[in-house]
Amino acid sequence: MRIKNKIMAPVMAGLMLTFTFFSCVDEIKFGNAFLEKAPGGQQTKDTVFNSVKYAEQFLNGIYSLQYYGLPFHNETPKKGGAYPNSTYIGKFEVLSDCWQNQWTECALSKVYYAGKHSAAYRDQREEKFEYLKSNVWEAVRAGWLLIENIDGVPGLEETDKKRMIAEAKCLIATRYFDMFRHYGGLPIIEASFSGLDAGYNQPRASVEETVDFIIRLLDEAKVDLPWAYTGADLQNKAGRWTKAGAIGMKCRVWNFAASPLFNDDEPYYPGTTSLAVWYGGYKPELWDNCLKACQEFFTENAAGGYELEQAVGTRPEDYRLAFRKAYVTQASKEMIHSTRVTTGVGSKYNWWAWQNDDINRITYNPTQEYVEMFPWADGMPFDWDKTAAEGRLDEMFVKGTIASGVALTRDPRLYETAIVNGLPKQLDWSTGNMAGTSYELWKGGTDAKQHPVDGNGKYTAGYANHKFYMGTDYKNQYAHWPYLRLPEIYLIYAEALVKTGGSLTEAISYVDRIRNRVNLKGLVECNLDKNLTMDKDALMGEILRERVCELGMEDVRFFDMIRYKMKDRFEMPLHGLWIKRLNSLGQVVETPWYGGDRADGVAQPTRFEYEKFEFRNRRYWWDNGFDPKWYLSPFPAAEINKGYGLEQNPGW
């Protein structure tokens, strides 16, 4: 693998720089060409690190190599191979129980659903997070290059130098974590390497060593960073790593490391003894570390920092808009760290543009199982059987019509996460008013059309993804990626309290803060039958459910299933919803209303027949039971065979 020396770095909103990245090295090499050649001559490095401006540009170039969670590249292997954010690979959330991909040629459905992935893969599109093509090692090496050479930059203020080093350490640490949660223990790289070493042996580190390395970098970095950027600084420095980001990432790293995947009495893969994928036993102190990191975050934040976005007004639409602002608005009060790319919403290749088309490879259909996780608008759990018995299934998404007024009957977060039948398409950002047309997801409806249940259209499942689907009200904004948000810290803290024997009442209070933001009643009041103040397992179930309702499509659910080794959830058949429109006589009508019989004076449909159907193209994965090897990705066999100490994950 060769990464050329001239890589155009994306323009980062807030950093406002466009430049040619890594002009100080002839080539950056890892994988097939790793350490084949030393970095470019001393004169080239002198050029870059002989100017404050160029040194800052070099750092900004490393920022461009961060993880960005929305597929937007339309590149195919014929045009140079797959790489991060390829729509042909897709989001790995479709491997969870909450989303489904119906396109059979998507890597994640073609290879993973079919259970065909192996360590010997050659097509880079076969791996959900490619070991060599995810910009991780390029960012790590560049970070160390900056740290090693920054002392030579003339005219650079000492405070700025420390800040730049701290930011580089955050970039290295977070890129390690991005890879760690897919692979486990990794080779620890603590220098840029000259490429002239007499021999090279970089054995794979243990889980403990990898986690300690990441935490150490974050602890070192937090000392020289501001807690957050606000006011005028936010305009120019949005997207920079901060002390809040560094400590917040400690919470996330300990949360993942302390979970049963690595921290259990038995390894996730039977028979393995490798410490690269296991702590060697259960260590309760890991959860203590997670708790302390959260407490450190809240102590620092108490002086006035991040807070949850609150609704302006009391209508259901207002709560929905408050939730939208929380993950969309770049200056959101709860956005701890975000990443962004050049593809603004008006550009051709971006999430918003793709969402406006029925493009099969980016159809991320919410599953029926996921939709049922969202409670009613008052916070009471949604129960399909009970709702059906009460004759209220026609009210499970909306109540009323455009003409009479549409009431949103469920958790406001559902409507930002999933497109459901009857949901108005137009929502005025300034007023919260809903108008225009509504989604018609019944067979024959304007949107669903005649897609069979085994089809691959956007609305085939009876639902379509709505998260990050900005609409025209965001046409001129960048679609940034919410890498770390305040609600995740709240939920991590609640989980750590449960795991360390802390106050369950306090844990519940942090979950309720998030629920209250969208006007849901408290957990205890809505779940009297679950004894949440005494039953740790029941409370953990609610915390995990809240995580995916609040952080849907933000790369949370898949990793929750991984870290808790949810074999039963991976094996569980998943479903879509088959919707049929009924007329006043109870007869099925397979025609649209908008553009259809509305012109004949027929009232907007409010009566439907519902049938759950099983997604068939996932079945292969669990025909013989879910193999625990899938909890972690395989390293490329070709990389293992180079003999520098990379140990394959068990089962592969």
C-alpha positions as CSV (number, residue, x, y, z in Angstrom):
1,M,0.0,0.0,0.0
2,R,1.4,3.4,-1.0
3,I,0.0,6.7,0.3
4,K,1.3,9.4,-2.0
5,N,2.9,12.5,-0.6
6,K,0.3,14.9,-2.0
7,I,-3.0,14.2,-0.4
8,M,-5.5,17.0,-0.5
9,A,-6.7,17.5,3.0
10,P,-10.4,18.2,3.4
11,V,-11.4,21.7,4.4
12,M,-12.4,21.6,8.0
13,A,-15.2,24.0,8.9
14,G,-13.8,26.0,11.8
15,L,-10.2,25.4,10.9
16,M,-10.7,27.1,7.5
17,L,-7.6,25.7,5.7
18,T,-7.0,24.0,2.4
19,F,-3.5,22.8,1.8
20,T,-1.4,19.9,0.4
21,F,-0.9,17.4,3.2
22,F,2.4,15.9,4.3
23,S,4.7,17.8,2.0
24,C,7.5,17.0,4.5
25,V,7.6,13.3,3.5
26,D,8.1,11.7,0.1
27,E,5.7,8.8,1.0
28,I,3.9,7.5,4.0
29,K,4.2,3.8,4.1
30,F,2.5,1.1,6.0
31,G,1.3,-2.4,5.0
32,N,3.0,-3.5,1.8
33,A,5.6,-0.7,1.9
34,F,5.9,0.1,5.6
35,L,9.3,1.3,6.5
36,E,10.7,0.6,3.1
37,K,12.1,4.1,2.9
38,A,13.0,6.9,5.3
39,P,11.0,10.1,5.3
40,G,12.0,12.8,2.8
41,G,15.2,14.7,3.1
42,Q,16.1,17.0,5.9
43,Q,15.6,20.0,3.7
44,T,11.9,19.2,3.2
45,K,11.2,18.7,6.9
46,D,13.1,21.9,7.6
47,T,10.7,23.7,5.2
48,V,7.6,22.5,7.0
49,F,8.9,22.9,10.6
50,N,10.6,26.2,9.9
51,S,7.3,28.1,9.8
52,V,4.5,28.5,12.3
53,K,2.0,28.6,9.5
54,Y,3.2,25.4,7.8
55,A,3.5,23.6,11.2
56,E,-0.2,24.5,11.9
57,Q,-1.2,23.4,8.5
58,F,0.6,20.1,9.0
59,L,-1.3,19.6,12.3
60,N,-4.6,20.4,10.5
61,G,-3.7,17.8,7.9
62,I,-3.7,15.2,10.7
63,Y,-7.1,16.4,11.7
64,S,-8.3,15.5,8.2
65,L,-7.4,11.9,8.9
66,Q,-9.8,11.5,11.8
67,Y,-12.7,9.1,11.7
68,Y,-15.8,10.4,9.9
69,G,-18.8,8.2,10.3
70,L,-21.0,8.9,7.3
71,P,-20.3,7.1,4.0
72,F,-20.0,9.7,1.2
73,H,-17.3,8.5,-1.3
74,N,-18.6,7.0,-4.5
75,E,-15.2,5.5,-5.4
76,T,-15.2,1.9,-6.7
77,P,-12.2,-0.5,-6.8
78,K,-11.9,0.2,-10.5
79,K,-11.2,3.8,-9.7
80,G,-8.4,3.2,-7.2
81,G,-9.9,0.9,-4.6
82,A,-12.2,1.3,-1.6
83,Y,-11.1,3.6,1.3
84,P,-12.7,5.1,4.4
85,N,-16.3,6.4,3.9
86,S,-17.0,4.4,0.8
87,T,-20.7,3.9,0.1
88,Y,-19.8,0.5,-1.4
89,I,-18.7,-0.6,2.1
90,G,-21.4,1.1,4.2
91,K,-21.8,1.7,7.9
92,F,-21.1,-1.3,10.1
93,E,-24.2,-0.4,12.2
94,V,-26.1,-2.6,9.7
95,L,-24.5,-5.6,11.5
96,S,-26.4,-4.7,14.6
97,D,-30.0,-5.5,15.4
98,C,-31.2,-2.0,14.7
99,W,-30.5,-1.5,11.0
100,Q,-30.7,-3.6,7.9
101,N,-29.1,-3.3,4.5
102,Q,-31.1,-4.8,1.6
103,W,-28.6,-4.3,-1.2
104,T,-27.0,-7.6,-1.9
105,E,-23.8,-6.1,-3.4
106,C,-23.0,-3.9,-0.4
107,A,-19.9,-5.3,1.3
108,L,-21.6,-5.6,4.7
109,S,-24.5,-7.6,3.3
110,K,-22.7,-9.5,0.6
111,V,-19.8,-10.6,2.8
112,Y,-20.9,-10.3,6.4
113,Y,-24.5,-11.3,6.1
114,A,-23.4,-14.3,4.1
115,G,-20.7,-15.2,6.6
116,K,-18.0,-15.2,3.8
117,H,-15.5,-12.8,5.3
118,S,-12.0,-14.2,5.9
119,A,-8.5,-13.0,6.8
120,A,-7.4,-13.9,3.2
121,Y,-9.6,-11.2,1.6
122,R,-8.2,-9.2,-1.2
123,D,-10.9,-6.8,-2.1
124,Q,-10.6,-4.0,0.4
125,R,-14.4,-3.6,0.3
126,E,-14.8,-6.8,2.3
127,E,-13.7,-5.4,5.7
128,K,-15.9,-3.1,7.8
129,F,-12.9,-1.2,9.1
130,E,-9.8,-1.9,7.0
131,Y,-6.6,-2.3,9.0
132,L,-4.4,-0.6,6.3
133,K,-6.8,1.7,4.6
134,S,-8.6,3.6,7.4
135,N,-6.0,6.4,7.7
136,V,-5.1,5.3,11.2
137,W,-1.4,4.6,10.7
138,E,-0.9,7.7,8.6
139,A,-2.4,9.8,11.4
140,V,-0.3,8.1,14.0
141,R,2.9,8.5,12.2
142,A,2.2,12.1,11.3
143,G,1.4,12.9,14.9
144,W,4.7,11.6,16.0
145,L,6.5,13.5,13.2
146,L,5.0,16.7,14.6
147,I,5.9,16.0,18.2
148,E,9.4,15.1,17.2
149,N,10.0,18.2,15.1
150,I,7.9,21.0,16.7
151,D,10.8,22.2,18.9
152,G,12.5,23.5,15.7
153,V,9.7,25.8,14.6
154,P,11.0,29.4,15.0
155,G,8.7,32.0,16.6
156,L,6.3,29.4,17.9
157,E,5.0,30.5,21.4
158,E,5.6,27.9,24.1
159,T,1.9,27.7,24.9
160,D,1.0,27.1,21.3
161,K,3.7,24.4,21.0
162,K,2.3,22.6,24.0
163,R,-1.2,22.9,22.6
164,M,-0.2,21.5,19.3
165,I,1.6,18.6,20.9
166,A,-1.4,17.9,23.1
167,E,-3.7,17.9,20.0
168,A,-1.4,15.5,18.2
169,K,-1.5,13.2,21.2
170,C,-5.3,13.3,21.2
171,L,-5.3,12.5,17.5
172,I,-3.0,9.5,17.9
173,A,-4.9,8.2,20.9
174,T,-8.3,8.5,19.2
175,R,-7.1,6.9,16.0
176,Y,-5.8,4.0,18.1
177,F,-9.2,3.7,19.8
178,D,-11.0,3.7,16.5
179,M,-8.9,0.7,15.5
180,F,-8.9,-1.0,19.0
181,R,-12.6,-1.5,19.1
182,H,-12.5,-3.5,15.9
183,Y,-9.3,-5.5,16.5
184,G,-8.3,-5.5,20.1
185,G,-4.6,-5.1,21.1
186,L,-2.4,-3.3,18.5
187,P,1.2,-2.7,17.8
188,I,2.3,0.3,19.9
189,I,4.0,3.0,17.7
190,E,5.7,5.7,19.8
191,A,7.8,7.3,17.1
192,S,7.6,8.2,13.4
193,F,10.5,5.7,12.6
194,S,13.2,6.5,10.2
195,G,12.8,3.4,8.1
196,L,16.6,2.8,8.4
197,D,16.4,0.5,11.5
198,A,18.6,-2.5,11.3
199,G,15.7,-4.8,12.0
200,Y,12.1,-4.3,12.7
201,N,10.0,-6.2,15.2
202,Q,6.8,-4.6,16.4
203,P,4.8,-7.3,18.3
204,R,1.2,-6.9,18.9
205,A,0.5,-5.4,22.4
206,S,-1.9,-6.8,24.9
207,V,-5.3,-5.3,25.5
208,E,-4.0,-3.8,28.7
209,E,-0.9,-2.3,27.1
210,T,-3.0,-0.8,24.3
211,V,-5.5,0.7,26.6
212,D,-2.9,2.1,29.0
213,F,-1.1,3.6,26.0
214,I,-4.2,5.4,24.8
215,I,-5.1,6.6,28.3
216,R,-1.5,7.9,28.9
217,L,-1.6,10.0,25.8
218,L,-5.0,11.5,26.8
219,D,-3.8,12.2,30.3
220,E,-0.7,13.9,29.0
221,A,-2.7,15.9,26.5
222,K,-5.4,17.2,28.8
223,V,-2.9,19.3,30.8
224,D,-2.1,21.7,27.9
225,L,-5.6,22.1,26.4
226,P,-8.5,24.5,27.2
227,W,-11.6,22.9,28.6
228,A,-13.7,24.1,25.6
229,Y,-13.8,26.8,22.9
230,T,-16.6,29.3,23.1
231,G,-17.7,32.5,21.6
232,A,-15.4,33.9,18.9
233,D,-12.9,31.1,19.5
234,L,-15.5,28.5,18.6
235,Q,-15.9,30.1,15.2
236,N,-12.3,29.4,14.3
237,K,-11.5,26.4,16.4
238,A,-14.5,24.2,16.3
239,G,-13.3,20.7,15.8
240,R,-10.0,21.1,17.8
241,W,-9.3,18.7,20.5
242,T,-9.9,20.1,24.0
243,K,-9.4,19.0,27.6
244,A,-13.1,18.1,27.7
245,G,-12.6,15.9,24.7
246,A,-9.5,14.2,26.1
247,I,-11.2,13.4,29.4
248,G,-14.5,12.4,27.7
249,M,-12.5,10.0,25.5
250,K,-11.0,8.5,28.7
251,C,-14.6,7.7,29.8
252,R,-15.3,6.0,26.4
253,V,-12.1,4.0,26.4
254,W,-12.5,2.7,29.9
255,N,-16.1,1.9,29.2
256,F,-15.2,-0.3,26.2
257,A,-12.2,-1.8,27.9
258,A,-14.1,-2.7,31.1
259,S,-16.9,-4.4,29.3
260,P,-17.2,-8.2,29.1
261,L,-15.6,-8.5,25.6
262,F,-12.2,-8.1,27.2
263,N,-12.9,-8.0,30.9
264,D,-14.5,-11.3,31.9
265,D,-13.7,-14.5,33.7
266,E,-13.5,-16.3,30.3
267,P,-12.2,-15.0,27.0
268,Y,-14.8,-14.2,24.3
269,Y,-13.4,-17.0,22.1
270,P,-13.3,-20.4,23.8
271,G,-9.8,-21.8,24.3
272,T,-7.8,-18.7,23.6
273,T,-5.3,-17.5,26.2
274,S,-4.1,-14.5,24.2
275,L,-3.8,-11.3,26.2
276,A,-4.1,-9.4,22.9
277,V,-7.9,-10.0,23.2
278,W,-8.5,-10.5,26.9
279,Y,-7.4,-9.1,30.2
280,G,-6.8,-12.6,31.5
281,G,-9.7,-12.5,33.9
282,Y,-12.2,-10.1,35.4
283,K,-10.8,-6.9,36.8
284,P,-13.4,-4.8,38.6
285,E,-10.9,-1.9,38.9
286,L,-11.4,-1.2,35.2
287,W,-15.0,-0.1,35.9
288,D,-13.6,2.0,38.8
289,N,-11.3,3.7,36.3
290,C,-14.3,4.4,34.1
291,L,-16.3,5.9,37.0
292,K,-13.3,8.1,38.0
293,A,-12.9,9.4,34.5
294,C,-16.6,10.4,34.4
295,Q,-16.3,12.1,37.8
296,E,-13.2,13.9,36.6
297,F,-15.2,15.1,33.5
298,F,-18.2,16.4,35.6
299,T,-15.9,18.1,38.1
300,E,-14.1,20.0,35.4
301,N,-17.4,20.8,33.6
302,A,-19.1,22.1,36.7
303,A,-17.4,25.5,36.2
304,G,-19.6,26.1,33.1
305,G,-19.1,23.9,30.1
306,Y,-21.2,21.5,28.2
307,E,-25.0,21.0,28.8
308,L,-27.9,19.4,27.1
309,E,-29.8,21.3,24.5
310,Q,-33.2,22.3,25.8
311,A,-36.4,22.8,23.8
312,V,-37.7,26.2,23.2
313,G,-41.4,25.7,23.6
314,T,-43.5,22.8,24.8
315,R,-44.8,21.2,21.6
316,P,-43.6,17.7,20.6
317,E,-42.0,19.3,17.5
318,D,-40.0,21.6,19.8
319,Y,-38.5,18.6,21.6
320,R,-37.7,16.9,18.3
321,L,-35.9,20.1,17.1
322,A,-33.9,20.3,20.4
323,F,-32.7,16.8,19.8
324,R,-31.8,17.6,16.2
325,K,-29.8,20.6,17.3
326,A,-27.9,18.4,19.7
327,Y,-26.2,16.3,17.0
328,V,-26.5,18.5,13.9
329,T,-25.5,22.0,15.0
330,Q,-21.7,22.5,15.0
331,A,-21.9,24.9,17.9
332,S,-24.2,22.7,19.9
333,K,-23.8,23.0,23.7
334,E,-23.3,19.3,24.0
335,M,-21.0,18.6,21.2
336,I,-17.7,17.7,22.8
337,H,-15.8,16.7,19.7
338,S,-16.9,16.5,16.0
339,T,-15.2,15.8,12.7
340,R,-16.1,17.1,9.3
341,V,-15.1,16.8,5.6
342,T,-15.3,19.0,2.6
343,T,-18.5,17.6,1.2
344,G,-21.0,20.2,2.3
345,V,-24.7,19.4,2.1
346,G,-24.9,21.0,-1.3
347,S,-22.1,18.8,-2.8
348,K,-22.8,15.8,-4.9
349,Y,-21.1,13.1,-2.8
350,N,-22.5,13.5,0.7
351,W,-25.0,11.9,3.1
352,W,-27.7,14.4,2.4
353,A,-27.4,14.1,-1.4
354,W,-27.5,10.3,-1.3
355,Q,-30.5,10.3,1.1
356,N,-32.5,12.2,-1.5
357,D,-32.2,9.4,-3.9
358,D,-33.4,5.8,-3.7
359,I,-29.8,4.5,-4.0
360,N,-29.7,0.9,-3.0
361,R,-26.2,0.7,-1.5
362,I,-27.0,3.3,1.2
363,T,-30.3,2.0,2.3
364,Y,-30.0,1.7,6.1
365,N,-33.5,0.4,7.1
366,P,-34.3,0.6,10.8
367,T,-35.6,-2.8,11.9
368,Q,-38.9,-3.4,13.6
369,E,-37.0,-4.4,16.7
370,Y,-35.3,-1.0,16.8
371,V,-38.5,1.0,16.3
372,E,-40.2,-0.8,19.1
373,M,-37.4,0.3,21.5
374,F,-38.6,3.9,21.3
375,P,-41.3,4.6,24.0
376,W,-44.5,6.6,23.6
377,A,-44.3,10.4,23.7
378,D,-44.9,10.4,27.5
379,G,-42.0,7.9,28.1
380,M,-44.1,4.7,28.7
381,P,-42.7,1.6,26.9
382,F,-44.1,0.7,23.6
383,D,-45.6,-2.8,23.6
384,W,-46.8,-4.1,20.2
385,D,-49.1,-6.8,21.6
386,K,-50.7,-4.5,24.1
387,T,-51.2,-1.7,21.5
388,A,-52.7,-4.2,19.0
389,A,-55.1,-5.5,21.7
390,E,-56.2,-1.9,22.4
391,G,-56.8,-1.3,18.7
392,R,-54.2,1.5,18.6
393,L,-51.7,0.3,16.0
394,D,-52.9,3.1,13.7
395,E,-51.7,5.6,16.3
396,M,-48.2,4.1,16.9
397,F,-46.5,6.7,14.7
398,V,-48.8,9.6,14.2
399,K,-52.3,10.6,14.9
400,G,-54.4,12.8,12.6
401,T,-53.7,14.1,9.2
402,I,-52.1,17.1,7.5
403,A,-55.5,18.7,7.1
404,S,-56.6,18.1,10.7
405,G,-53.2,18.5,12.3
406,V,-50.6,15.7,12.9
407,A,-49.7,14.6,16.4
408,L,-46.4,12.8,16.9
409,T,-47.3,10.0,19.3
410,R,-43.9,8.5,20.1
411,D,-40.5,9.5,21.6
412,P,-39.4,12.6,19.5
413,R,-36.1,10.9,18.8
414,L,-37.8,8.3,16.8
415,Y,-38.8,10.8,14.1
416,E,-35.2,12.1,13.8
417,T,-34.0,8.5,13.5
418,A,-36.5,6.7,11.3
419,I,-38.9,7.8,8.6
420,V,-42.2,6.2,9.5
421,N,-45.6,6.0,7.8
422,G,-47.6,9.3,8.1
423,L,-44.6,11.4,9.2
424,P,-44.9,14.9,7.6
425,K,-42.0,15.6,5.2
426,Q,-41.7,19.3,5.8
427,L,-40.6,20.7,9.1
428,D,-40.0,24.4,9.4
429,W,-36.8,24.8,11.4
430,S,-37.7,28.3,12.7
431,T,-41.3,27.5,13.8
432,G,-41.4,23.7,14.2
433,N,-44.5,23.6,12.0
434,M,-45.2,20.5,10.0
435,A,-46.8,20.9,6.6
436,G,-46.8,19.7,3.0
437,T,-47.0,15.9,2.3
438,S,-46.6,12.9,4.5
439,Y,-44.5,9.7,3.9
440,E,-46.6,7.0,2.3
441,L,-44.9,3.7,3.3
442,W,-47.8,1.3,2.5
443,K,-47.6,-1.0,-0.5
444,G,-48.4,1.2,-3.5
445,G,-47.9,4.4,-1.5
446,T,-46.1,7.3,-3.0
447,D,-42.8,6.5,-1.4
448,A,-42.9,2.8,-0.9
449,K,-44.3,2.1,-4.3
450,Q,-44.6,-1.6,-5.1
451,H,-41.3,-2.8,-3.5
452,P,-41.7,-6.4,-2.4
453,V,-40.5,-7.3,1.1
454,D,-37.3,-8.8,-0.4
455,G,-36.6,-5.8,-2.5
456,N,-33.7,-3.4,-2.0
457,G,-35.4,0.0,-2.1
458,K,-35.1,2.8,0.4
459,Y,-38.5,2.1,2.0
460,T,-38.6,-1.7,1.6
461,A,-38.5,-2.4,5.3
462,G,-41.5,-0.2,6.0
463,Y,-39.1,2.3,7.5
464,A,-36.1,4.4,6.2
465,N,-33.2,6.0,8.0
466,H,-33.7,9.6,9.0
467,K,-30.6,10.3,11.1
468,F,-28.4,12.9,9.5
469,Y,-30.9,13.4,6.8
470,M,-30.8,17.2,7.0
471,G,-33.3,18.4,4.4
472,T,-33.1,21.7,2.6
473,D,-33.0,23.6,5.9
474,Y,-29.3,22.5,6.2
475,K,-28.4,22.9,2.5
476,N,-25.6,25.3,3.2
477,Q,-24.1,23.6,6.2
478,Y,-21.5,21.0,6.6
479,A,-22.7,17.6,7.7
480,H,-20.3,17.0,10.6
481,W,-19.8,13.8,12.5
482,P,-20.7,13.9,16.2
483,Y,-17.7,12.0,17.4
484,L,-18.4,12.5,21.1
485,R,-21.5,14.1,22.7
486,L,-22.4,14.9,26.3
487,P,-25.3,12.3,26.5
488,E,-22.9,9.5,25.9
489,I,-20.9,10.6,29.0
490,Y,-24.1,10.7,31.1
491,L,-24.9,7.1,29.9
492,I,-21.4,5.9,30.4
493,Y,-21.5,7.3,34.0
494,A,-24.8,5.6,34.7
495,E,-23.4,2.3,33.5
496,A,-20.2,2.7,35.6
497,L,-22.4,3.4,38.7
498,V,-24.3,0.1,38.1
499,K,-21.1,-1.9,37.5
500,T,-19.2,-0.5,40.6
501,G,-22.1,-1.0,43.0
502,G,-22.8,2.7,43.1
503,S,-26.2,4.4,43.6
504,L,-28.7,3.1,41.1
505,T,-30.9,6.1,41.9
506,E,-28.1,8.4,40.8
507,A,-27.5,6.3,37.7
508,I,-31.2,6.7,36.9
509,S,-31.1,10.5,37.4
510,Y,-28.5,10.8,34.6
511,V,-30.6,8.8,32.2
512,D,-33.6,10.9,33.1
513,R,-31.7,14.1,32.2
514,I,-31.5,12.8,28.7
515,R,-35.2,11.7,28.6
516,N,-36.3,14.9,30.1
517,R,-34.7,16.8,27.2
518,V,-37.3,15.3,24.9
519,N,-40.1,15.5,27.5
520,L,-40.2,11.8,28.5
521,K,-41.2,10.9,32.1
522,G,-38.6,9.3,34.3
523,L,-37.5,5.7,34.0
524,V,-38.9,4.5,37.3
525,E,-42.3,6.1,36.7
526,C,-42.5,4.5,33.3
527,N,-41.2,1.0,34.3
528,L,-42.8,0.3,37.7
529,D,-42.8,-3.5,37.0
530,K,-39.0,-3.6,36.5
531,N,-37.8,-2.5,40.0
532,L,-35.1,-0.4,38.5
533,T,-33.8,1.0,41.8
534,M,-32.9,-2.5,43.0
535,D,-32.5,-4.7,39.9
536,K,-29.1,-4.0,38.3
537,D,-29.7,-6.2,35.2
538,A,-33.0,-4.5,34.5
539,L,-31.5,-1.1,34.8
540,M,-28.6,-2.0,32.5
541,G,-31.2,-3.1,29.9
542,E,-32.8,0.3,30.1
543,I,-29.4,2.1,29.9
544,L,-28.5,0.1,26.7
545,R,-31.9,0.8,25.2
546,E,-31.5,4.5,26.0
547,R,-28.1,4.5,24.4
548,V,-29.4,3.4,21.0
549,C,-32.5,5.7,21.1
550,E,-30.3,8.7,21.9
551,L,-27.2,7.8,19.9
552,G,-28.8,6.0,16.9
553,M,-26.5,5.7,13.9
554,E,-23.7,7.3,15.9
555,D,-21.7,4.0,16.1
556,V,-23.0,2.9,19.5
557,R,-25.3,0.0,19.1
558,F,-23.0,-2.3,17.1
559,F,-20.2,-1.8,19.7
560,D,-22.6,-2.3,22.6
561,M,-23.5,-5.7,21.1
562,I,-19.8,-6.4,20.7
563,R,-18.6,-5.4,24.1
564,Y,-21.5,-7.2,25.8
565,K,-21.0,-10.3,23.6
566,M,-24.7,-10.3,22.6
567,K,-24.7,-13.6,20.8
568,D,-28.4,-14.0,21.2
569,R,-29.1,-10.6,19.6
570,F,-26.8,-11.4,16.7
571,E,-28.6,-14.7,16.1
572,M,-32.1,-13.2,16.5
573,P,-34.1,-12.9,13.3
574,L,-34.9,-9.3,12.5
575,H,-38.0,-7.9,10.9
576,G,-39.5,-5.1,8.8
577,L,-43.1,-3.9,8.7
578,W,-45.4,-4.7,5.8
579,I,-48.1,-2.0,5.7
580,K,-51.3,-2.2,3.7
581,R,-53.7,0.7,3.2
582,L,-57.3,0.1,4.0
583,N,-60.3,2.0,2.7
584,S,-63.5,2.9,4.6
585,L,-64.8,-0.6,4.0
586,G,-61.7,-2.3,5.3
587,Q,-60.5,-3.3,1.9
588,V,-56.8,-3.2,0.9
589,V,-56.0,-0.3,-1.5
590,E,-52.6,-0.4,-3.3
591,T,-52.6,3.1,-4.6
592,P,-50.9,6.3,-3.5
593,W,-52.9,9.2,-2.0
594,Y,-50.7,12.1,-2.9
595,G,-50.7,12.0,-6.7
596,G,-53.4,9.4,-6.5
597,D,-57.0,9.3,-5.3
598,R,-56.6,12.5,-3.2
599,A,-57.6,14.2,-6.4
600,D,-60.9,12.4,-6.2
601,G,-61.8,13.8,-2.9
602,V,-60.7,10.8,-0.8
603,A,-59.6,11.7,2.7
604,Q,-56.0,11.1,3.8
605,P,-55.7,7.4,4.8
606,T,-55.5,6.7,8.6
607,R,-56.4,3.0,8.6
608,F,-53.8,0.3,7.9
609,E,-53.1,-3.4,8.2
610,Y,-49.7,-4.4,9.6
611,E,-47.6,-7.5,9.3
612,K,-44.1,-8.1,10.5
613,F,-41.8,-9.9,8.0
614,E,-38.4,-11.4,8.5
615,F,-35.4,-10.1,6.7
616,R,-34.1,-13.1,4.7
617,N,-30.7,-12.0,3.5
618,R,-29.3,-12.0,7.0
619,R,-30.2,-15.6,7.7
620,Y,-26.9,-17.1,6.5
621,W,-24.9,-15.4,9.3
622,W,-26.6,-17.4,12.0
623,D,-27.7,-20.6,10.3
624,N,-25.1,-22.6,12.3
625,G,-25.0,-20.3,15.3
626,F,-23.1,-17.0,15.7
627,D,-19.4,-17.7,15.7
628,P,-17.7,-15.5,18.4
629,K,-14.8,-14.9,16.1
630,W,-17.0,-12.2,14.6
631,Y,-16.7,-10.0,17.7
632,L,-13.3,-8.8,16.4
633,S,-12.1,-8.3,12.8
634,P,-9.4,-10.4,11.2
635,F,-6.1,-8.8,10.5
636,P,-5.2,-9.2,6.8
637,A,-3.4,-12.5,6.3
638,A,-0.8,-10.8,4.1
639,E,0.1,-8.5,7.0
640,I,0.4,-11.4,9.5
641,N,2.8,-13.1,7.1
642,K,5.3,-10.2,7.1
643,G,6.5,-11.6,10.4
644,Y,6.9,-8.4,12.4
645,G,4.9,-9.7,15.3
646,L,1.3,-9.2,14.4
647,E,-0.8,-12.0,16.0
648,Q,-4.1,-13.0,14.3
649,N,-7.3,-12.7,16.2
650,P,-8.7,-16.1,17.4
651,G,-10.9,-18.1,15.1
652,W,-9.6,-16.4,11.9
